[in-house]
Amino acid sequence: MSLKKILEWFGVFTAIAYSLLVASNTGYEVFGFSLLFISAISIGLWAFFCKHYGILVLQFFYAAAGIIGVVRWL
């Protein structure tokens, strides 16, 4: 499997886990927002390598949301 596919699917699965953790409201929000940040980095790298610059820009905002989420929950 290529690095691009690994980055893409790792980002997808971490984003799904983030969504479920935050939506569940079970006390794992900090971990969930950390996963959002990790997902944004992964998908951002994938977007950069694949020249999907609109998605890359969007990942900067998702990464910022992950940082804000962690800071606010700590």
Beta strands, then each sheet from edge to edge (+ up, - down):
end
